[in-house]
């Protein structure tokens, strides 16, 4: 693997203790497949094979995870088959707010009105994980062909 192709950063922040965060950026699904099993465990198990421009931020202390990637319109249509569409009033907003270029501020602002104005589609995805479940929140921006997962 090309050492420059996978960017993994560890960032330590202090806020009444140590909060360790890891950020991952890979170009596409093929690079994502080469990540360690531990790093891939942060991602939903329905990760599309056509995903590209993949970013993830994982907070080790809380397990909060934010993921963003791009996908073609056909890829979005295929992904939506694995998701359960949510009515806007049932949106479970991301617990971790990010000030990063790949994460949309509208999800940080938690403004349903702004999200609807942008045309975001909200869904949820339930993933079995060991003996429990992970309930992912999902937002799709069909105009920009971007997908956002969080829990």
Secondary structure, DSSP 8 states (H G I E B T S, - for coil): --TTTSEEEEEEEESSSEEEEEEEEEEEHHHHHTS-HHHHTTS-TT--TT-EEEEEEEETTT--EEEEEE--HHHHHHHHTTSEE--GGG----SS---STTS-HHHHHT-HHHHHHHTEEEEEEEEEETTEEEEEEEEEETTTTEEEEE-
